[in-house]
Amino acid sequence: MYTRPMILPFESTGRIYVVEDEKGQVVGTGSREVCETLMYIIAAGLTPANEQNQPNTRTNIRAAISI
């Protein structure tokens, strides 16, 4: 629908906004500042940490604290 995520007013007073993704689906709502922060996070393209990038990662750990 869109070529990039957009911030649109959710109500006529302009106090609440909505962030929509490229497909037109609502990603989040809130004040203008909240929506701008969400847009920043979306644009940053954050990816999850990869286990291969962390050589000291153990996959067989049950808990960090002994009970």
C-alpha positions in Angstrom: 0.0 0.0 0.0 2.8 2.4 1.0 6.4 2.4 0.0 7.6 3.0 3.6 6.1 3.2 7.1 4.1 6.3 7.9 2.8 8.2 10.9 -0.9 9.2 10.4 -3.3 11.1 12.8 -5.6 8.7 14.5 -8.2 11.3 15.7 -9.3 14.7 14.6 -7.6 16.6 17.5 -4.1 15.3 16.5 -3.2 14.1 20.0 -3.0 10.4 19.1 -1.2 9.0 16.0 -0.8 5.6 14.4 2.2 4.0 12.7 1.4 1.9 9.6 3.9 -0.3 7.9 4.4 -0.8 4.1 1.4 -3.1 3.9 -1.0 -0.6 5.6 -1.1 -2.6 8.8 -1.1 -0.8 12.2 2.2 -1.2 14.0 1.5 1.0 17.0 -0.4 4.0 18.4 0.5 6.8 20.8 1.7 10.4 21.0 3.7 11.9 18.1 6.9 11.3 20.1 6.1 7.6 20.7 5.3 7.1 17.0 8.5 8.9 16.0 10.5 6.6 18.3 8.8 3.5 16.9 9.6 4.8 13.3 13.3 5.1 14.4 13.3 1.6 15.7 11.7 0.3 12.4 14.2 2.3 10.3 17.2 1.0 12.3 16.6 -2.5 11.0 17.5 -4.2 14.2 18.3 -7.9 13.9 18.4 -10.4 16.7 21.8 -11.5 18.1 23.2 -14.5 16.3 24.6 -17.3 18.4 27.5 -17.7 15.9 28.6 -14.1 16.7 29.0 -15.0 20.4 31.6 -17.7 20.7 31.2 -18.2 24.5 27.5 -18.9 24.4 26.4 -22.2 25.9 23.2 -23.7 24.7 23.0 -26.3 27.5 22.5 -23.9 30.4 19.4 -24.4 32.4 19.5 -21.4 34.7 21.8 -18.6 35.7 20.9 -19.0 39.4 21.2 -22.3 41.3 18.1 -23.2 43.3 
